[in-house]
Amino acid sequence: MLDRPSRTGERERDLLAKIDLPDTGRFKLGISCTRTKFVVLRGGPGSALCTQRQNCGPNLLPEDFDWAVNNGLPYNERPFVHHCDKHGFGWYDATSVPAGSYFVAADSGSIPVFFEGHGTMDSYAFTGNGGQFQPMNCAPPNSGGGGGGGGGGGGGDDPNQVEISLY
């Protein structure tokens, strides 16, 4: 994330992605990390971020990110949060997510001298099937692969995949 001063003079975390779910949907998130926090947070008018934090814009400020990660927001406001100390790649799901706009963001910490935190999150959003869980990592034979591959292998040409806008 890019750093710049926020309204309080602290570091500002730029939004990683904005996802607009036109209907109830689901997120499929592939995460690998060291000392990183990840969050999927509802934004826009009527969201807790807008009504409780008065942040209705496209960026997550440091104090908003920390608030979103550390407070017990209801599932419809924060369908996914993950605190990572260290682990290899794994898939995570957030299902039955209500329609709306969502921000996907991450922030890494560090322990000086020992290591710098870092993380990656492959993010997919889908609608259809009422947002219920669907296995997506096992491709049918001769399909072009799993994960983000074509032929129904988890991304690619799925007609229910939702566009993700990067900022």
N, C-alpha and C positions, 0 to 999 in steps of 0.2 A: 504494500500500500504506500501511497505517497504521503509524505508528512507536510503539513502546512499549519499555520496558526489557526486556532478555532476562535469562537466568540469569547472564550475565557483565557486565551493565550496559550492553551495547551496544544499538543499535537492533534491534528485532524486526520481521521482515517477516511480515505476515499472509499466510496461504495464499490464493491467488486462487481456486482451484477444486480439487475432489477428484473424480476420475473412477474408477468401479469398472467394469472390464472383466470381464464374466462368462465370456468366452471370448477366444481370440486375436483381436486387433483391430487397428485402425489409428487414427491421429490425423491430422486435416487441420487445419493451423494457418495462418491468414492474419496476416502480421506487417508492421507499418510502425513505424519506430523511429529514434531518435537516441540513441546511447550507452546502450544497454539490453541486459541479458542475460536470456535466456529459458531455462527448463528444464522438462522433463517428467521427473519423478522417481518411481520406485516407492517406496511407503511401506507402513507396517503391519508386523505381525510377520513375521520372516524376511527383510525387506528390508535392504539395506546401511545405509540411513538408521537403521534400528532397531538392527541388530546391531553396526555399527561406530561409530555416533554416539550410541547410546542415546536417540534421539529417535523414539518410537513414537506421538507425539501428532499433532494436526491442524495444527500450525503449523510453518513453517520458520523457524528462528532464523537470524540473519545468518551465523553461522559455519557452519551447515549448508548454507545456500544457496551460499555461496562454495565450500565443500567439494564440493558437487554439481556446480557449474559448472566448477571448475578441476581436478578429478581425473579420471583416465581410467577411469571406471566402465564396466563392461560394458554392452552394449546393453540387456540385459534389466533393468538397474537404472536406466538413464538413456537412454531411447530417443530423446530429442531434447534438444539444447542449441544455442543460437544466440547468438553475440556480435555485436552490431550497433553499428557506428560511425554510419552514417547510410544509410538507403535507403528508397525508397517501398514501397508495398504489394506483397507477393508471397506466394504459397502455398507451404507446406512440408509434407512428408509424413513420417510415421514409420509404417512398415509391419511386419507380423508381430510385433506387440507382445504378449508373453505376458499371459494373464489375470492380474488383480490390481488393487490400488488404486494410483492414480497421483495425484501432486500436480502442478499446473501453476502456475508462479510466474515472476515477473519482477522485476528491480531495475534502476533507472536511475541513472546517474552524471551528473556535470556538470563543466564546465570553467568556473570562476568568471569572470565578466565576459562570456564568449563565449556560452554557452548552457546551458540546463538539459536533461538527458536526459529522454526520454519515449518511451513505446512503447505499442502496442496489439497484442493477439493474439486474433483470432477463433479459438475452439477448438471443434472437432467431434471426436467419438469414435464409432467404428462397430465392430461385430462382423460376422461373416459373411465368406464368401469366404476364410477362413483368414488374414484380416488383410492380404491382398494389395492392392497399389495399384489403385485404381479412379478413373478421371477423373471429376470431380464438378463442374466449373465451366462446362460447356457444357450448357445445358438443351435438351431437345427442343422443337420448335416448339409454341407456345401452352401452355407448361407453367407459366408463372408466374415464370420467371426462374431465374438461376443462383445460386450461392453458397448462401445460406440460404433460398432461395425454395421454394415448394411444387412439387408435381407431379414430384418426382424431380430437382429442380434442384440438389441438393446438401445439402439439410437438410429441414426441414419434415416431410414425412410418410414419411420413410425408415424402414421397420420395423426396420432394424438399427442405427439411431442410438441411442447410449447416453446416458442422462441425466447431466448434469454438475451437481454440487452446488456452489454458490457459497458461500463463507464470508465 
